[in-house]
């Protein structure tokens, strides 16, 4: 079962300002549980797909500095499958790819709420 939206599907859904802001708010909510706070504009100002990825990436760095346990708790909270995370270990582009996975998962949560 796929628990992520594709990049193309997200970009299509992002045509709705409400969907974009709800996705950004969901990201903020899940990161807050790990003690990481995005700047206030992140939840109130609509960003483009690539901008969101960069924001997630910079905040992932903060989580990683807290330690492995904090990172794993965040990934559990967001519901990133362990196998997907483990497949990224050792990849030089890990942060960017993990950030994109987070966005795809968070957008999927919003997508499901809208549909059901």
MIVEXKOL-752732 format. One line per 8 residues: for each residue x, y, z of N, C-alpha, C, O. Coordinates in nm, 4 decimals. Layout:
BEGIN
X/Y/Z/X/Y/Z/X/Y/Z/X/Y/Z  ...
//
This chain:
BEGIN
0.0831/-0.1179/0.0000/0.0000/0.0000/0.0000/0.0880/0.1248/0.0000/0.1813/0.1354/0.0796  0.0588/0.2171/-0.0873/0.1364/0.3404/-0.0965/0.0858/0.4411/0.0061/-0.0336/0.4708/0.0101  0.1743/0.4930/0.0878/0.1346/0.5896/0.1904/0.1897/0.7291/0.1598/0.1977/0.8140/0.2486  0.2268/0.7515/0.0361/0.2825/0.8791/-0.0066/0.2100/0.9287/-0.1308/0.1625/0.8488/-0.2116  0.2014/1.0595/-0.1461/0.1584/1.1173/-0.2733/0.2819/1.1342/-0.3597/0.3914/1.1545/-0.3074  0.2664/1.1264/-0.4894/0.3795/1.1511/-0.5785/0.4049/1.3015/-0.5864/0.3199/1.3822/-0.5487  0.5213/1.3371/-0.6352/0.5549/1.4784/-0.6524/0.4543/1.5458/-0.7456/0.4102/1.6576/-0.7191  0.4185/1.4784/-0.8536/0.3217/1.5345/-0.9497/0.1853/1.5549/-0.8838/0.1207/1.6575/-0.9053
0.1420/1.4584/-0.8044/0.0122/1.4705/-0.7366/0.0131/1.5846/-0.6361/-0.0859/1.6566/-0.6229  0.1233/1.6014/-0.5656/0.1335/1.7112/-0.4682/0.1271/1.8447/-0.5399/0.0549/1.9350/-0.4977  0.2025/1.8574/-0.6483/0.2015/1.9840/-0.7219/0.0613/2.0159/-0.7740/0.0212/2.1322/-0.7784  -0.0116/1.9138/-0.8128/-0.1495/1.9330/-0.8565/-0.2368/1.9781/-0.7389/-0.3159/2.0714/-0.7521  -0.2222/1.9122/-0.6259/-0.2988/1.9487/-0.5061/-0.2597/2.0874/-0.4548/-0.3426/2.1583/-0.3979  -0.1337/2.1259/-0.4750/-0.0857/2.2561/-0.4277/-0.1476/2.3728/-0.5050/-0.1250/2.4887/-0.4701  -0.2244/2.3437/-0.6082/-0.2978/2.4514/-0.6760/-0.4034/2.5089/-0.5820/-0.4499/2.6214/-0.6001  -0.4399/2.4304/-0.4822/-0.5301/2.4764/-0.3770/-0.4453/2.5368/-0.2647/-0.3651/2.4675/-0.2021
-0.4640/2.6656/-0.2404/-0.3873/2.7328/-0.1344/-0.4156/2.6690/0.0012/-0.3265/2.6563/0.0851  -0.5399/2.6294/0.0210/-0.5795/2.5678/0.1471/-0.5036/2.4368/0.1702/-0.4567/2.4112/0.2811  -0.4915/2.3542/0.0664/-0.4204/2.2267/0.0772/-0.2740/2.2510/0.1134/-0.2183/2.1834/0.1998  -0.2130/2.3480/0.0464/-0.0721/2.3780/0.0720/-0.0511/2.4210/0.2164/0.0383/2.3702/0.2840  -0.1323/2.5134/0.2636/-0.1174/2.5630/0.4010/-0.1468/2.4545/0.5037/-0.0800/2.4472/0.6068  -0.2456/2.3707/0.4766/-0.2747/2.2601/0.5689/-0.1584/2.1617/0.5747/-0.1269/2.1089/0.6814  -0.0949/2.1370/0.4611/0.0222/2.0487/0.4581/0.1360/2.1105/0.5391/0.1994/2.0423/0.6197  0.1612/2.2374/0.5180/0.2671/2.3052/0.5929/0.2361/2.3038/0.7423/0.3262/2.2829/0.8235
0.1107/2.3255/0.7794/0.0733/2.3236/0.9209/0.0930/2.1840/0.9806/0.1359/2.1713/1.0952  0.0620/2.0797/0.9037/0.0819/1.9426/0.9512/0.2305/1.9159/0.9769/0.2661/1.8503/1.0748  0.3153/1.9660/0.8900/0.4606/1.9512/0.9084/0.5032/2.0192/1.0381/0.5770/1.9620/1.1182  0.4560/2.1413/1.0574/0.4889/2.2176/1.1791/0.4435/2.1412/1.3023/0.5183/2.1284/1.3992  0.3215/2.0908/1.2986/0.2642/2.0182/1.4124/0.3493/1.8971/1.4500/0.3792/1.8761/1.5675  0.3884/1.8175/1.3502/0.4666/1.6974/1.3792/0.6083/1.7308/1.4268/0.6607/1.6638/1.5158  0.6701/1.8323/1.3692/0.8043/1.8712/1.4138/0.8001/1.9320/1.5536/0.8936/1.9142/1.6316  0.6925/2.0034/1.5859/0.6800/2.0632/1.7196/0.6867/1.9569/1.8283/0.7412/1.9813/1.9359
0.6317/1.8398/1.8008/0.6358/1.7309/1.8981/0.7787/1.6861/1.9274/0.8047/1.6238/2.0303  0.8707/1.7175/1.8374/1.0127/1.6853/1.8574/1.0907/1.8042/1.9116/1.2131/1.7989/1.9242  1.0192/1.9113/1.9435/1.0851/2.0292/1.9979/1.1446/2.1209/1.8921/1.2243/2.2090/1.9241  1.1070/2.1014/1.7681/1.1589/2.1836/1.6585/1.0482/2.2770/1.6122/0.9368/2.2339/1.5823  1.0805/2.4046/1.6069/0.9816/2.5044/1.5697/1.0232/2.5753/1.4415/1.1318/2.6325/1.4328  0.9355/2.5706/1.3429/0.9559/2.6429/1.2179/0.9276/2.7903/1.2443/0.8615/2.8243/1.3424  0.9778/2.8786/1.1566/0.9444/3.0192/1.1737/0.7949/3.0370/1.1489/0.7329/2.9563/1.0796  0.7378/3.1420/1.2052/0.5926/3.1611/1.2030/0.5369/3.1740/1.0611/0.4213/3.1389/1.0374
0.6154/3.2227/0.9683/0.5679/3.2386/0.8309/0.5462/3.1043/0.7613/0.4676/3.0959/0.6669  0.6139/3.0010/0.8061/0.6007/2.8710/0.7402/0.4572/2.8204/0.7453/0.4102/2.7590/0.6494  0.3862/2.8450/0.8562/0.2490/2.7959/0.8635/0.1460/2.8956/0.8129/0.0277/2.8631/0.8031  0.1898/3.0157/0.7809/0.0919/3.1152/0.7376/0.1114/3.1631/0.5935/0.0192/3.2184/0.5335  0.2292/3.1424/0.5390/0.2585/3.1872/0.4023/0.2814/3.0652/0.3132/0.3673/2.9814/0.3406  0.2039/3.0575/0.2078/0.2129/2.9452/0.1151/0.3490/2.9445/0.0451/0.3933/3.0457/-0.0091  0.4138/2.8283/0.0478/0.5445/2.8118/-0.0168/0.5334/2.7151/-0.1344/0.4382/2.6377/-0.1448  0.6320/2.7215/-0.2215/0.6416/2.6278/-0.3338/0.6987/2.4946/-0.2831/0.7601/2.4883/-0.1766
0.6773/2.3903/-0.3607/0.7223/2.2550/-0.3274/0.8693/2.2533/-0.2850/0.9027/2.2018/-0.1783  0.9571/2.3096/-0.3687/1.1007/2.3052/-0.3400/1.1381/2.3877/-0.2172/1.2316/2.3524/-0.1453  1.0666/2.4966/-0.1924/1.0922/2.5772/-0.0730/1.0575/2.4990/0.0529/1.1286/2.5059/0.1531  0.9477/2.4248/0.0467/0.9068/2.3439/0.1623/1.0117/2.2377/0.1913/1.0461/2.2132/0.3069  1.0623/2.1750/0.0860/1.1676/2.0733/0.1024/1.2884/2.1342/0.1744/1.3426/2.0739/0.2671  1.3300/2.2526/0.1321/1.4457/2.3180/0.1952/1.4199/2.3502/0.3417/1.5090/2.3350/0.4252  1.2991/2.3943/0.3732/1.2644/2.4238/0.5133/1.2667/2.2966/0.5975/1.3184/2.2959/0.7092  1.2105/2.1900/0.5431/1.2122/2.0625/0.6157/1.3563/2.0177/0.6380/1.3935/1.9758/0.7476
1.4361/2.0275/0.5329/1.5761/1.9836/0.5416/1.6514/2.0598/0.6508/1.7235/1.9993/0.7302  1.6350/2.1913/0.6550/1.7083/2.2690/0.7565/1.6611/2.2345/0.8976/1.7397/2.2392/0.9922  1.5341/2.2000/0.9120/1.4844/2.1613/1.0433/1.5186/2.0167/1.0776/1.5288/1.9822/1.1953  1.5361/1.9331/0.9780/1.5835/1.7962/1.0027/1.7244/1.7980/1.0617/1.7574/1.7173/1.1486  1.8057/1.8898/1.0142/1.9415/1.9035/1.0681/1.9350/1.9293/1.2186/2.0141/1.8739/1.2950  1.8403/2.0137/1.2609/1.8233/2.0425/1.4044/1.7831/1.9163/1.4805/1.8334/1.8909/1.5899  1.6934/1.8382/1.4232/1.6489/1.7148/1.4884/1.7659/1.6180/1.5017/1.7846/1.5563/1.6065  1.8432/1.6052/1.3966/1.9580/1.5134/1.3978/2.0578/1.5536/1.5062/2.1196/1.4673/1.5685
2.0738/1.6829/1.5286/2.1653/1.7292/1.6339/2.1184/1.6861/1.7722/2.1998/1.6694/1.8630  1.9867/1.6680/1.7889/1.9339/1.6192/1.9170/1.9669/1.4722/1.9386/1.9721/1.4252/2.0523  1.9895/1.3993/1.8289/2.0275/1.2591/1.8408/1.9370/1.1655/1.7631/1.8297/1.2023/1.7154  1.9851/1.0434/1.7529/1.9162/0.9404/1.6749/1.7757/0.9125/1.7283/1.6815/0.8968/1.6505  1.7618/0.9065/1.8595/1.6312/0.8773/1.9188/1.5279/0.9809/1.8777/1.4152/0.9467/1.8416  1.5666/1.1074/1.8832/1.4749/1.2157/1.8457/1.4351/1.2047/1.6978/1.3188/1.2252/1.6629  1.5309/1.1728/1.6125/1.5017/1.1570/1.4697/1.4052/1.0412/1.4462/1.3083/1.0545/1.3714  1.4320/0.9292/1.5095/1.3449/0.8128/1.4915/1.2043/0.8388/1.5438/1.1066/0.7927/1.4849
1.1935/0.9127/1.6545/1.0611/0.9484/1.7072/0.9857/1.0375/1.6090/0.8654/1.0207/1.5891  1.0565/1.1323/1.5480/0.9935/1.2200/1.4494/0.9433/1.1385/1.3303/0.8301/1.1568/1.2854  1.0267/1.0495/1.2798/0.9881/0.9680/1.1649/0.8705/0.8764/1.1983/0.7845/0.8505/1.1141  0.8683/0.8282/1.3215/0.7547/0.7475/1.3668/0.6283/0.8329/1.3722/0.5219/0.7898/1.3276  0.6399/0.9530/1.4262/0.5263/1.0445/1.4355/0.4693/1.0766/1.2971/0.3477/1.0796/1.2783  0.5572/1.1001/1.2023/0.5143/1.1338/1.0662/0.4667/1.0094/0.9928/0.3892/1.0186/0.8976  0.5127/0.8943/1.0367/0.4759/0.7643/0.9787/0.5557/0.7340/0.8522/0.5012/0.6906/0.7506  0.6863/0.7581/0.8615/0.7780/0.7186/0.7540/0.8189/0.5738/0.7813/0.8740/0.5455/0.8877
0.7935/0.4818/0.6885/0.8306/0.3417/0.7117/0.9814/0.3269/0.7387/1.0652/0.3884/0.6727  1.0113/0.2443/0.8363/1.1504/0.2229/0.8744/1.2335/0.1751/0.7555/1.3491/0.2147/0.7404  1.1757/0.0916/0.6728/1.2497/0.0393/0.5577/1.2899/0.1522/0.4627/1.3993/0.1495/0.4062  1.2024/0.2511/0.4447/1.2348/0.3651/0.3571/1.3482/0.4466/0.4173/1.4395/0.4886/0.3462  1.3424/0.4691/0.5484/1.4490/0.5439/0.6155/1.5814/0.4686/0.6051/1.6838/0.5273/0.5702  1.5797/0.3404/0.6350/1.7026/0.2607/0.6314/1.7636/0.2568/0.4922/1.8858/0.2514/0.4781  1.6804/0.2595/0.3899/1.7321/0.2568/0.2527/1.8067/0.3859/0.2172/1.8834/0.3890/0.1210  1.7839/0.4921/0.2949/1.8515/0.6196/0.2681/1.9845/0.6334/0.3410/2.0662/0.7181/0.3051
2.0071/0.5510/0.4428/2.1310/0.5616/0.5203/2.2519/0.5421/0.4296/2.2551/0.4507/0.3473  2.3496/0.6277/0.4456/2.4703/0.6199/0.3638/2.4583/0.6937/0.2320/2.5581/0.7117/0.1623  2.3393/0.7365/0.1968/2.3173/0.8117/0.0729/2.3602/0.9566/0.0952/2.3136/1.0203/0.1897  2.4478/1.0097/0.0103/2.4928/1.1481/0.0306/2.3787/1.2509/0.0178/2.3910/1.3637/0.0654  2.2700/1.2116/-0.0458/2.1551/1.3018/-0.0607/2.0441/1.2675/0.0388/1.9275/1.3005/0.0169  2.0817/1.2010/0.1482/1.9838/1.1515/0.2440/1.8909/1.2612/0.2951/1.7692/1.2426/0.2963  1.9455/1.3744/0.3371/1.8619/1.4801/0.3942/1.7566/1.5308/0.2960/1.6403/1.5482/0.3326  1.7968/1.5541/0.1735/1.7034/1.6011/0.0724/1.5961/1.4983/0.0416/1.4784/1.5322/0.0288
1.6369/1.3726/0.0298/1.5409/1.2671/-0.0020/1.4475/1.2386/0.1156/1.3290/1.2117/0.0960  1.5005/1.2447/0.2369/1.4171/1.2254/0.3551/1.3183/1.3420/0.3697/1.2031/1.3221/0.4081  1.3643/1.4624/0.3390/1.2766/1.5796/0.3435/1.1621/1.5650/0.2450/1.0479/1.5995/0.2753  1.1931/1.5140/0.1278/1.0895/1.4945/0.0272/0.9911/1.3849/0.0700/0.8707/1.3972/0.0474  1.0420/1.2789/0.1313/0.9534/1.1740/0.1830/0.8585/1.2297/0.2888/0.7401/1.1962/0.2920  0.9125/1.3149/0.3744/0.8297/1.3763/0.4786/0.7194/1.4599/0.4149/0.6034/1.4498/0.4548  0.7540/1.5413/0.3174/0.6532/1.6228/0.2505/0.5474/1.5342/0.1834/0.4278/1.5617/0.1932  0.5914/1.4295/0.1164/0.4974/1.3406/0.0482/0.4032/1.2714/0.1470/0.2852/1.2525/0.1177
0.4547/1.2343/0.2624/0.3716/1.1671/0.3631/0.2742/1.2657/0.4273/0.1563/1.2348/0.4446  0.3237/1.3840/0.4624/0.2378/1.4841/0.5257/0.1276/1.5289/0.4293/0.0134/1.5487/0.4708  0.1608/1.5449/0.3028/0.0608/1.5828/0.2028/-0.0431/1.4719/0.1866/-0.1614/1.4995/0.1663  0.0007/1.3482/0.1954/-0.0919/1.2360/0.1843/-0.1929/1.2367/0.2994/-0.3105/1.2065/0.2794  -0.1468/1.2713/0.4195/-0.2374/1.2809/0.5346/-0.3476/1.3833/0.5070/-0.4648/1.3580/0.5349  -0.3099/1.4980/0.4524/-0.4069/1.6023/0.4219/-0.4997/1.5561/0.3103/-0.6205/1.5796/0.3153  -0.4437/1.4914/0.2114/-0.5219/1.4384/0.0994/-0.6295/1.3422/0.1508/-0.7453/1.3505/0.1099  -0.5911/1.2519/0.2399/-0.6870/1.1552/0.2929/-0.7963/1.2243/0.3735/-0.9135/1.1881/0.3627
-0.7597/1.3222/0.4531/-0.8601/1.3946/0.5321/-0.9611/1.4648/0.4422/-1.0798/1.4717/0.4741  -0.9137/1.5158/0.3314/-1.0036/1.5836/0.2373/-1.0975/1.4865/0.1684/-1.2118/1.5206/0.1379  -1.0500/1.3675/0.1443/-1.1273/1.2694/0.0684/-1.2274/1.1943/0.1558/-1.3328/1.1526/0.1077  -1.1952/1.1770/0.2833/-1.2812/1.0915/0.3678/-1.3339/1.1655/0.4862/-1.4074/1.1085/0.5669
//
